[in-house]
């Protein structure tokens, strides 16, 4: 149907256009419903396969969380950060970046994305450490 202005269309032409659009939408809805049913079947197959391996087959989406439990697990260390830094800097002078890497190499665990900043703050605040140059620290 050629594009016409709504002012020039007769009521019967408007009704024909409405029926045409309803058929088009109805066909699209049916197509989407068939696709949904097919995907549900595939999902059922995957959940069955997961069940064979003992995996929990739950609904996709947000995981259930209890209380204020967060995303990452906090690692447990034998000593606090200041003690670990003192052990690494004993008889040595290092930059903040070097000491951050060395303390992790020595076994201190962290999941912090800004661990170097935390190390820097600890070196500044703790009285056991002495700044010997720009960004260079040692134990007093």
Backbone as a printed PyTorch tensor [residue, N CA C, xyz], in Angstrom:
tensor([[[  0.8380,  -1.1670,   0.0000],
         [  0.0000,   0.0000,   0.0000],
         [  0.8900,   1.2380,   0.0000]],

        [[  0.6160,   2.1620,  -0.9100],
         [  1.4020,   3.3790,  -0.9940],
         [  1.1370,   4.2410,   0.2290]],

        [[  2.1350,   4.9980,   0.6160],
         [  2.0110,   5.8160,   1.8120],
         [  1.0980,   7.0000,   1.5170]],

        [[  0.0460,   7.1250,   2.3270],
         [ -0.8920,   8.2270,   2.1630],
         [ -1.0480,   8.9460,   3.4870]],

        [[ -1.5190,  10.1470,   3.4070],
         [ -1.7880,  10.9160,   4.6040],
         [ -3.0400,  10.3700,   5.2700]],

        [[ -3.1030,  10.4450,   6.5860],
         [ -4.2750,   9.9640,   7.3170],
         [ -5.5200,  10.7520,   6.9220]],

        [[ -5.3470,  11.9870,   6.4690],
         [ -6.4880,  12.8180,   6.0850],
         [ -7.1780,  12.2810,   4.8440]],

        [[ -6.4150,  11.6420,   3.9710],
         [ -6.9790,  11.2030,   2.6930],
         [ -7.4690,   9.7610,   2.7140]],

        [[ -7.2030,   9.0010,   3.7620],
         [ -7.6260,   7.6000,   3.8290],
         [ -9.0950,   7.5020,   4.2140]],

        [[ -9.7570,   6.5590,   3.5840],
         [-11.1450,   6.2940,   3.9690],
         [-11.1430,   5.3910,   5.1960]],

        [[-12.2740,   5.2840,   5.8490],
         [-12.3810,   4.4430,   7.0390],
         [-12.1050,   2.9920,   6.6820]],

        [[-12.5850,   2.5200,   5.5490],
         [-12.3510,   1.1250,   5.1510],
         [-10.8660,   0.8770,   4.8970]],

        [[-10.1690,   1.8660,   4.3210],
         [ -8.7250,   1.7230,   4.1060],
         [ -7.9790,   1.6740,   5.4430]],

        [[ -8.4220,   2.4850,   6.3980],
         [ -7.7980,   2.4800,   7.7250],
         [ -8.0200,   1.1380,   8.4120]],

        [[ -9.2200,   0.5760,   8.2750],
         [ -9.5100,  -0.7220,   8.8750],
         [ -8.6540,  -1.8180,   8.2460]],

        [[ -8.4600,  -1.7530,   6.9210],
         [ -7.6020,  -2.7280,   6.2380],
         [ -6.1700,  -2.6400,   6.7690]],

        [[ -5.6910,  -1.4020,   6.9290],
         [ -4.3240,  -1.2010,   7.4260],
         [ -4.1850,  -1.7260,   8.8540]],

        [[ -5.1930,  -1.5070,   9.6780],
         [ -5.1660,  -2.0150,  11.0570],
         [ -5.1040,  -3.5320,  11.0550]],

        [[ -5.9290,  -4.1980,  10.2240],
         [ -5.9200,  -5.6670,  10.1560],
         [ -4.5760,  -6.1830,   9.6490]],

        [[ -4.0040,  -5.4870,   8.6670],
         [ -2.6980,  -5.8920,   8.1310],
         [ -1.6340,  -5.8250,   9.2210]],

        [[ -1.6220,  -4.7600,   9.9880],
         [ -0.6390,  -4.6050,  11.0610],
         [ -0.8670,  -5.6200,  12.1750]],

        [[ -2.1320,  -5.9070,  12.4850],
         [ -2.4300,  -6.9220,  13.5020],
         [ -1.9130,  -8.2890,  13.0720]],

        [[ -2.0920,  -8.6390,  11.7860],
         [ -1.5810,  -9.9210,  11.2720],
         [ -0.0580,  -9.9580,  11.3680]],

        [[  0.5810,  -8.8420,  11.0180],
         [  2.0330,  -8.7690,  11.0580],
         [  2.5360,  -8.9590,  12.5000]],

        [[  1.9250,  -8.2650,  13.4480],
         [  2.3210,  -8.3810,  14.8470],
         [  2.0250,  -9.7800,  15.3600]],

        [[  0.8780, -10.3240,  15.0010],
         [  0.4990, -11.6650,  15.4380],
         [  1.5080, -12.7000,  14.9380]],

        [[  1.9310, -12.5700,  13.6850],
         [  2.9310, -13.4860,  13.1310],
         [  4.2520, -13.3790,  13.8690]],

        [[  4.6350, -12.1630,  14.2060],
         [  5.8940, -11.9530,  14.9230],
         [  5.8070, -12.5460,  16.3300]],

        [[  4.6700, -12.3720,  16.9900],
         [  4.4810, -12.9240,  18.3320],
         [  4.5530, -14.4430,  18.2860]],

        [[  3.9190, -15.0510,  17.2880],
         [  3.9520, -16.5130,  17.1590],
         [  5.3810, -16.9990,  16.9370]],

        [[  6.1200, -16.2730,  16.1080],
         [  7.5080, -16.6380,  15.8300],
         [  8.3490, -16.5620,  17.1090]],

        [[  8.1530, -15.4990,  17.8930],
         [  8.8880, -15.3630,  19.1500],
         [  8.5020, -16.4510,  20.1460]],

        [[  7.2310, -16.8300,  20.1820],
         [  6.7840, -17.8910,  21.0920],
         [  7.4260, -19.2210,  20.7160]],

        [[  7.5250, -19.5100,  19.4140],
         [  8.1830, -20.7440,  18.9750],
         [  9.6550, -20.7280,  19.3750]],

        [[ 10.2940, -19.5840,  19.2060],
         [ 11.7060, -19.4530,  19.5710],
         [ 11.8820, -19.6510,  21.0790]],

        [[ 10.9860, -19.0600,  21.8850],
         [ 11.0400, -19.2150,  23.3350],
         [ 10.9110, -20.6810,  23.7280]],

        [[  9.9640, -21.3870,  23.1040],
         [  9.7600, -22.7980,  23.4250],
         [ 10.9900, -23.6290,  23.0750]],

        [[ 11.6120, -23.3030,  21.9400],
         [ 12.8220, -24.0140,  21.5250],
         [ 13.9500, -23.7760,  22.5390]],

        [[ 14.1130, -22.5230,  22.9680],
         [ 15.1610, -22.1940,  23.9400],
         [ 14.8910, -22.8380,  25.2970]],

        [[ 13.6270, -22.9250,  25.6880],
         [ 13.2960, -23.6080,  26.9420],
         [ 13.6880, -25.0800,  26.8740]],

        [[ 13.4720, -25.6860,  25.7110],
         [ 13.8780, -27.0820,  25.5310],
         [ 15.3790, -27.2420,  25.6520]],

        [[ 16.1240, -26.3240,  25.0420],
         [ 17.5810, -26.3730,  25.1300],
         [ 18.0430, -26.1630,  26.5720]],

        [[ 17.3860, -25.2530,  27.2780],
         [ 17.7340, -25.0060,  28.6710],
         [ 17.4820, -26.2470,  29.5150]],

        [[ 16.4000, -26.9210,  29.2640],
         [ 16.0920, -28.1470,  29.9980],
         [ 17.1690, -29.2020,  29.7600]],

        [[ 17.6440, -29.3040,  28.5050],
         [ 18.7140, -30.2540,  28.1870],
         [ 19.9910, -29.9080,  28.9590]],

        [[ 20.3320, -28.6270,  29.0020],
         [ 21.5440, -28.1890,  29.7000],
         [ 21.4130, -28.4500,  31.1990]],

        [[ 20.2450, -28.1540,  31.7780],
         [ 20.0470, -28.3960,  33.2050],
         [ 20.1220, -29.8860,  33.5300]],

        [[ 19.6060, -30.7200,  32.6300],
         [ 19.6910, -32.1670,  32.8270],
         [ 21.1460, -32.6130,  32.8020]],

        [[ 21.9020, -32.0750,  31.8600],
         [ 23.3230, -32.4210,  31.7560],
         [ 24.0920, -31.9500,  32.9920]],

        [[ 23.7680, -30.7530,  33.4820],
         [ 24.4070, -30.2510,  34.6980],
         [ 24.0740, -31.1370,  35.8930]],

        [[ 22.8520, -31.6010,  35.9520],
         [ 22.4350, -32.4540,  37.0650],
         [ 23.2250, -33.7600,  37.0750]],

        [[ 23.5970, -34.2400,  35.8880],
         [ 24.4090, -35.4570,  35.8060],
         [ 25.7450, -35.2740,  36.5180]],

        [[ 26.2790, -34.0630,  36.4340],
         [ 27.5800, -33.7780,  37.0360],
         [ 27.4490, -33.2390,  38.4530]],

        [[ 26.2460, -33.1860,  38.9500],
         [ 26.0290, -32.7720,  40.3320],
         [ 25.9660, -31.2790,  40.5410]],

        [[ 25.8900, -30.5170,  39.4730],
         [ 25.8100, -29.0670,  39.6140],
         [ 24.3680, -28.6680,  39.8960]],

        [[ 24.2180, -27.6390,  40.6880],
         [ 22.8760, -27.1400,  40.9880],
         [ 22.3750, -26.3760,  39.7780]],

        [[ 21.2060, -26.7450,  39.3050],
         [ 20.6200, -26.0920,  38.1410],
         [ 19.5600, -25.1210,  38.6180]],

        [[ 19.9650, -23.9040,  38.8620],
         [ 19.0230, -22.8970,  39.3310],
         [ 18.6710, -21.9370,  38.2180]],

        [[ 17.8400, -21.0060,  38.5450],
         [ 17.4580, -19.9930,  37.5730],
         [ 18.6270, -19.0470,  37.3430]],

        [[ 18.7390, -18.5860,  36.1400],
         [ 19.7790, -17.6230,  35.8310],
         [ 19.4080, -16.2960,  36.4710]],

        [[ 20.3950, -15.4880,  36.7590],
         [ 20.1170, -14.1860,  37.3410],
         [ 20.9750, -13.9600,  38.5590]],

        [[ 20.4620, -13.1500,  39.4570],
         [ 21.2250, -12.7980,  40.6450],
         [ 21.2850, -13.9650,  41.6140]],

        [[ 22.4370, -14.1660,  42.1670],
         [ 22.6170, -15.2290,  43.1530],
         [ 22.0350, -14.7690,  44.4850]],

        [[ 21.4730, -15.6930,  45.2120],
         [ 20.9100, -15.3660,  46.5160],
         [ 22.0450, -15.0780,  47.4870]],

        [[ 21.8950, -14.0150,  48.2520],
         [ 22.9240, -13.6600,  49.2200],
         [ 22.2810, -13.5230,  50.5830]],

        [[ 22.9970, -13.9410,  51.5920],
         [ 22.4700, -13.8250,  52.9380],
         [ 23.2080, -12.7200,  53.6680]],

        [[ 22.4660, -11.8500,  54.2830],
         [ 23.0630, -10.7920,  55.0860],
         [ 23.9260,  -9.8600,  54.2650]],

        [[ 25.0100,  -9.4250,  54.8500],
         [ 25.8810,  -8.4550,  54.2090],
         [ 27.0820,  -9.1110,  53.5550]],

        [[ 27.0220, -10.4180,  53.3250],
         [ 28.1520, -11.1160,  52.7110],
         [ 28.4240, -10.5070,  51.3410]],

        [[ 29.6600, -10.1580,  51.0630],
         [ 30.0100,  -9.4580,  49.8420],
         [ 30.5230, -10.3730,  48.7580]],

        [[ 31.0520,  -9.7600,  47.7040],
         [ 31.4910, -10.4990,  46.5410],
         [ 32.7730, -11.2780,  46.7340]],

        [[ 33.7760, -10.6700,  47.3220],
         [ 35.0400, -11.3880,  47.4310],
         [ 35.3050, -11.7940,  48.8700]],

        [[ 36.0500, -12.8710,  49.0220],
         [ 36.3560, -13.3990,  50.3490],
         [ 37.6460, -12.7490,  50.8410]],

        [[ 37.6190, -12.2750,  52.0510],
         [ 38.7850, -11.6260,  52.6250],
         [ 39.8020, -12.6810,  53.0320]],

        [[ 41.0360, -12.5790,  52.5090],
         [ 42.0560, -13.5700,  52.8710],
         [ 42.5250, -13.3800,  54.3100]],

        [[ 42.9110, -14.4740,  54.9310],
         [ 43.4280, -14.4530,  56.3020],
         [ 44.9530, -14.5310,  56.2510]],

        [[ 45.6010, -13.6070,  56.9470],
         [ 47.0610, -13.5850,  57.0140],
         [ 47.5090, -13.8360,  58.4460]],

        [[ 48.7010, -14.4170,  58.5900],
         [ 49.2460, -14.6970,  59.9180],
         [ 49.5760, -13.4010,  60.6570]],

        [[ 50.1190, -12.4240,  59.9390],
         [ 50.5020, -11.1540,  60.5480],
         [ 49.7400, -10.0260,  59.8610]],

        [[ 49.6220,  -8.8840,  60.5600],
         [ 48.9780,  -7.7520,  59.9020],
         [ 49.9440,  -7.1440,  58.8830]],

        [[ 49.4430,  -6.2100,  58.1000],
         [ 50.2470,  -5.6550,  57.0080],
         [ 51.5010,  -4.9550,  57.5270]],

        [[ 51.3780,  -4.1940,  58.5960],
         [ 52.5380,  -3.4660,  59.1270],
         [ 53.6430,  -4.4250,  59.5640]],

        [[ 53.2680,  -5.5180,  60.2200],
         [ 54.2720,  -6.5090,  60.6350],
         [ 54.9330,  -7.1580,  59.4260]],

        [[ 54.1360,  -7.4770,  58.4100],
         [ 54.6830,  -8.0930,  57.1970],
         [ 55.6270,  -7.1280,  56.4880]],

        [[ 55.2590,  -5.8430,  56.4480],
         [ 56.1290,  -4.8410,  55.8230],
         [ 57.4290,  -4.6850,  56.6090]],

        [[ 57.3490,  -4.7120,  57.9250],
         [ 58.5540,  -4.5910,  58.7530],
         [ 59.5000,  -5.7520,  58.4900]],

        [[ 58.9560,  -6.9440,  58.3130],
         [ 59.7950,  -8.1020,  58.0160],
         [ 60.4900,  -7.9810,  56.6750]],

        [[ 59.7960,  -7.4430,  55.6900],
         [ 60.3760,  -7.2990,  54.3480],
         [ 61.4070,  -6.1750,  54.3160]],

        [[ 61.1380,  -5.0750,  55.0210],
         [ 62.0310,  -3.9100,  54.9760],
         [ 63.1920,  -3.9760,  55.9720]],

        [[ 63.2730,  -5.0450,  56.7420],
         [ 64.3570,  -5.1900,  57.7140],
         [ 65.6910,  -5.1930,  56.9600]],

        [[ 66.5850,  -4.2690,  57.3010],
         [ 67.9050,  -4.1360,  56.6580],
         [ 67.7990,  -3.8840,  55.1580]],

        [[ 66.7370,  -3.2090,  54.7180],
         [ 66.5830,  -2.9130,  53.2920],
         [ 65.8660,  -1.5800,  53.1220]],

        [[ 66.0980,  -0.9650,  51.9750],
         [ 65.3880,   0.2520,  51.5940],
         [ 64.7410,  -0.0230,  50.2470]],

        [[ 63.4440,   0.2040,  50.1740],
         [ 62.7090,  -0.0930,  48.9340],
         [ 61.6840,   0.9920,  48.6570]],

        [[ 61.2650,   1.0340,  47.3890],
         [ 60.1760,   1.9320,  47.0080],
         [ 58.8500,   1.2800,  47.3990]],

        [[ 57.7940,   2.0550,  47.3580],
         [ 56.4700,   1.5460,  47.7270],
         [ 56.0670,   0.4010,  46.7980]],

        [[ 56.3070,   0.5550,  45.5230],
         [ 55.9500,  -0.4850,  44.5540],
         [ 56.7310,  -1.7660,  44.8170]],

        [[ 58.0270,  -1.6210,  45.0680],
         [ 58.8630,  -2.7910,  45.3350],
         [ 58.4360,  -3.5110,  46.6070]],

        [[ 58.1750,  -2.7430,  47.6680],
         [ 57.8150,  -3.3760,  48.9340],
         [ 56.4290,  -4.0200,  48.8360]],

        [[ 55.5230,  -3.4390,  48.0660],
         [ 54.1920,  -4.0410,  47.8830],
         [ 54.3120,  -5.3870,  47.1820]],

        [[ 55.1490,  -5.4440,  46.1530],
         [ 55.3500,  -6.7060,  45.4340],
         [ 56.0780,  -7.7190,  46.3100]],

        [[ 57.0650,  -7.2610,  47.0530],
         [ 57.8750,  -8.1600,  47.8800],
         [ 57.0710,  -8.7510,  49.0370]],

        [[ 56.1990,  -7.9570,  49.6420],
         [ 55.4070,  -8.4630,  50.7620],
         [ 54.4080,  -9.5180,  50.2710]],

        [[ 53.9120,  -9.3590,  49.0600],
         [ 53.0320, -10.3860,  48.4900],
         [ 53.8300, -11.6380,  48.1500]],

        [[ 55.0390, -11.4530,  47.6330],
         [ 55.9000, -12.5930,  47.3300],
         [ 56.2530, -13.3580,  48.5990]],

        [[ 56.3240, -12.6360,  49.7190],
         [ 56.6540, -13.2550,  51.0020],
         [ 55.4630, -13.9940,  51.6100]],

        [[ 54.2950, -13.8990,  50.9660],
         [ 53.1540, -14.6850,  51.4350],
         [ 51.9620, -13.8930,  51.9320]],

        [[ 52.0590, -12.5730,  51.9780],
         [ 50.9170, -11.7730,  52.4150],
         [ 49.8590, -11.8060,  51.3170]],

        [[ 48.6320, -12.1560,  51.7000],
         [ 47.5600, -12.2960,  50.7130],
         [ 46.6560, -11.0770,  50.7310]],

        [[ 46.2530, -10.6420,  49.5470],
         [ 45.3250,  -9.5250,  49.4230],
         [ 44.5000,  -9.7000,  48.1550]],

        [[ 43.3060,  -9.1460,  48.1870],
         [ 42.4740,  -9.1220,  46.9790],
         [ 42.2180,  -7.6810,  46.5640]],

        [[ 42.9070,  -6.7580,  47.2040],
         [ 42.6840,  -5.3390,  46.9530],
         [ 43.1810,  -4.9310,  45.5700]],

        [[ 42.3640,  -4.2030,  44.8160],
         [ 42.8270,  -3.7130,  43.5190],
         [ 43.7970,  -2.5410,  43.6660]],

        [[ 43.8360,  -1.9070,  44.8440],
         [ 44.7420,  -0.7770,  45.0760],
         [ 45.6620,  -1.0610,  46.2660]],

        [[ 46.2600,  -2.2230,  46.2540],
         [ 47.1050,  -2.6590,  47.3680],
         [ 48.2980,  -1.7300,  47.5750]],

        [[ 48.8660,  -1.2080,  46.4980],
         [ 50.0170,  -0.3150,  46.5980],
         [ 49.6640,   0.9240,  47.4250]],

        [[ 48.4570,   1.4450,  47.2490],
         [ 48.0050,   2.6120,  48.0100],
         [ 47.8880,   2.2800,  49.4940]],

        [[ 47.3910,   1.0970,  49.8010],
         [ 47.2520,   0.6640,  51.1930],
         [ 48.6300,   0.5230,  51.8290]],

        [[ 49.5720,  -0.0370,  51.0820],
         [ 50.9510,  -0.1690,  51.5780],
         [ 51.5330,   1.2160,  51.8460]],

        [[ 51.3250,   2.1420,  50.9230],
         [ 51.8470,   3.4980,  51.0810],
         [ 51.2910,   4.1540,  52.3480]],

        [[ 49.9950,   4.0320,  52.5800],
         [ 49.3810,   4.6170,  53.7750],
         [ 49.9320,   3.9830,  55.0550]],

        [[ 50.1450,   2.6810,  55.0180],
         [ 50.6910,   1.9870,  56.1920],
         [ 52.1140,   2.4590,  56.4760]],

        [[ 52.9130,   2.6230,  55.4350],
         [ 54.2910,   3.0950,  55.6140],
         [ 54.3180,   4.5110,  56.1810]],

        [[ 53.3750,   5.3430,  55.7880],
         [ 53.3180,   6.7270,  56.2750],
         [ 52.8660,   6.7720,  57.7320]],

        [[ 51.8450,   6.0010,  58.0680],
         [ 51.2230,   6.0960,  59.3970],
         [ 51.9820,   5.3610,  60.5010]],

        [[ 52.5910,   4.2370,  60.1810],
         [ 53.2280,   3.4160,  61.2230],
         [ 54.5940,   4.0070,  61.5930]],

        [[ 54.8180,   4.1760,  62.9000],
         [ 56.0600,   4.8150,  63.3690],
         [ 57.2880,   3.9170,  63.2170]],

        [[ 57.1050,   2.6510,  62.8810],
         [ 58.2550,   1.7520,  62.6980],
         [ 59.0210,   2.0400,  61.4120]],

        [[ 58.3880,   2.7550,  60.4880],
         [ 59.0030,   2.9740,  59.1810],
         [ 59.5240,   4.3940,  59.0650]],

        [[ 60.6280,   4.5110,  58.3430],
         [ 61.2640,   5.8070,  58.1560],
         [ 61.3800,   6.0830,  56.6640]],

        [[ 61.0260,   7.2890,  56.2880],
         [ 61.1600,   7.6980,  54.8920],
         [ 62.5840,   8.2180,  54.7040]],

        [[ 63.3200,   7.5680,  53.7900],
         [ 64.7200,   7.9560,  53.5850],
         [ 64.9200,   8.7300,  52.2940]],

        [[ 63.9200,   8.7900,  51.4800],
         [ 63.9840,   9.5210,  50.2240],
         [ 62.5970,   9.5410,  49.6160]],

        [[ 62.4990,  10.1740,  48.4760],
         [ 61.1960,  10.2560,  47.8250],
         [ 60.7150,   8.8540,  47.4530]],

        [[ 59.6780,   8.3840,  48.1510],
         [ 59.1130,   7.0660,  47.8760],
         [ 59.9550,   5.9130,  48.3710]],

        [[ 60.9880,   6.1780,  49.1470],
         [ 61.8850,   5.1380,  49.6560],
         [ 61.6860,   5.0030,  51.1640]],

        [[ 61.4920,   3.7670,  51.6160],
         [ 61.2390,   3.5180,  53.0330],
         [ 62.1350,   2.4030,  53.5520]],

        [[ 62.3770,   2.4550,  54.8670],
         [ 63.1130,   1.4080,  55.5660],
         [ 62.5670,   1.3150,  56.9880]],

        [[ 63.0120,   0.3020,  57.7250],
         [ 62.6120,   0.1620,  59.1230],
         [ 63.5630,   0.9980,  59.9670]],

        [[ 63.0440,   1.7050,  60.9890],
         [ 63.8860,   2.5440,  61.8740],
         [ 64.8570,   1.7000,  62.6580]]])
